[in-house]
């Protein structure tokens, strides 16, 4: 089965464009040794519509789809497989790449492109690892984030963090402490959890009505 170039609508282009920031995010996470590409099925001759770190393969926006990309697209048309297993390949200069590809669909399940991630493994492993770790010569802080299976733990962590931050701020008086804590949680979206009001009132030893009053004040402003 051969693939057919897809007739795009305005909505298809907008949908594909929504993946551009995802390419930037993935490349930022993995680092400069990772090339991330968004292909469009609107034109196989100029399929690359977004590329980050394209120096690894020498490509840029407007470059064509690869032969393997065409094969994966054809296999999707036959099997419906969106994300084949990762694979190893070589760049034009012989560098070893570990790659993965996923077919991108529009809202109507119409295939509109591919997201490809290529990790260049030709660099010394310590150099690759170095880009994944905090740099000792740069002031970087470790961001607090709690991975949990229940909302109660997430609320507790957010509340403890807010308490610590407010208590370390000497410009906030003891009288205004609870309101400031509730404001911090409100601004961070923690009250989207249903249990937040109860946990906050219990830990701060204030009534639920007081918490609701604070929130109404924040909303009114």
N, C-alpha and C positions, 0 to 999 in steps of 0.2 A: 504493500500500500504506500503510495506516495503522498506527501503532504501538499496542501494547497495554501497559498498565501491567503491570509484572512482579510476580508473587507472590514475595515475598522469604522466604528462610529465615534462620535465625540465622546460618548460615555466610555468606550473602550480605551481611548487615549487617556482620559482622566483616571480610569481605574489603574492603568499601567503606571501612570505618573505617581500614584500613591505609594509605589514600591521604591521610588528613588531615595526617600529618606531612610528606608530600611537598609538599602545598600550602604549608605553612609554610616549608619549605626553599626552594622556588622563589621565594616572595615575599621571603624574606630575601636571596637571591642577587641578584635583579633590583632590588629596592628598593621604596620606598613608592609609586612611580608604577605599580606592577603589581598588578592584582587577580587573585587565583587562587580558583577556585570548584570545589567538588566537588558535582555533582548526583547525586541518587538517582532511579532509575526506579521506585521503590516508590510514589511519589506525585508526579505532575507538578504538582499544585497547590501543593505544599510541597517542591519538589525539592532546593532548596539545603540541604545538610546540613553544609557547611563553606565558609566564605568568609573570605579575608584581604584587607584593604584594600577592603572593600565600599563605602566612601564614594565611590568613583569612579562607581558606578552607582546608589548609594542603596539597595542591597539588603542583606539580612541573612539569617541562617539562617531557613528557613521560606518564603522567597520562591519563586515558581513558576519553572518552566522557561520559556525564551524560545521564540518562534515559530521562530527559526532553529535552536535546539536540537532542537525537535521534528522539523524538516526533516532535520537531520543524523542523528538517530536513525532516521528512516524510510529515509533513503538507506543507512544501515548495514544495515538489515534486507533491503534489496534487493541491495546490492553487496558487503557484508562489509567496506567501507572503514572502518578504525578511526580514521584520522587524516587528515581532508581537509586540503588546503592552507590556510595561514593566510589571513586576510581582514581587511579594514578595515570598521569600523562606527562608529556614533556613539552616545554616551551620551545620556540624556534632556536634558542641558543643551547638547548639540551638540558635546561634546569628541570629537576623533578618537581611535579606538582601533585598535590592531593586535592581532588575536586569533588564537588557535589552540585547537582542541578535539580531544579524543581520547576515544573510547568506552572505557569501563572494563568488563572482563570478569571474571566469577567463574572459579573453577577449571575448571568444565565448559563454558567458552566462552559462558556466558549473559551477555548485556548487563545490567549492573546500574547504570550511571551514566555520567557524563562528567566529565572534568577539563578545565576551561577556563582559559586564561591570557589576560588582557586588559591590554595595555600602553597607558597613557594618553599619547598623543603631543601633547596640547594645551599642555603645559608647555614653556617655553623649553628648547631642546636642551641648552645648557650646564648647566641645572639638573638635567636627567635624568642627564647624564654625571657630574655631581658626586657623585650618589648611588652611582655604580659605582666610584668611586676612593677610595683611603685619604684620610681627612680630615686636613688639615695641622694642625688645631687639637686633634687628639685623638691620644694616644699609641697608635699602631697599628703592629704589626710585620708584616713580610711573611713568611708561613709558607712554610717550605721544602717543596717538593713536586716530585719529579722524574717527568716523564712519559716513559715509555720503552716500547720494544717488546719488551724481553727482561728476564728476572728478574735477570740478573747485574748490570745497571746499577742496578736498584732496590736490590739488596743493597749494592752499593758506596756508593751515596748514603746509605743508612741507616747503614752502618758508619762512613763519614766523619763524618756528623753526630753519631753517638754518641761517637766518639773526641774530636771537638772539644768536646762538652759535658762529658765526663768530665775531659778535660785542663784545662778552665777552672775546674773545681771543686777548689779548694785543700784542701778537707776530705778528699779521697780520696788516700791515699798511693800512691806509685809501685807498691808491692807489690800493692795491691788494684786497680790500674788495669784490668787485663785482665778480671778478674771483673766489675767494674762495667760495663764496656763490653758484655760478653756479657749481663749482666742487663738493660741498657737495651734491647738488641735483642730479648731474650726477652719483655720486658714489652710491647714494641711489635708483637709478632707476626711479626717478621721470620724467625724460624726455621720458619715454615710453608713457606717456600721450601726445596726440597730441596738447593739448592746452598749454602745459607747457612753450614753448618758448615765446608765446605771453604774458602770464601772468608775466613771469619773466622780460621780457624787459619792460613791463609797470610799474611794481612795482619798479624795480631798476633804471628806467629811463635811460636805455641804448637801443641801437638798436637791432633788431633781428639778424642782421648780426654780431654784437659783441658777442651775445650769441652763435651763430653758430661757430664763430671763436674759442671761448673758448673750445667748445665741440670737435672740430677737433683736437685741441692741446691735449686734454685729451686722445682721441682715439689713436693718434699717439704715445703716450707714453705707 
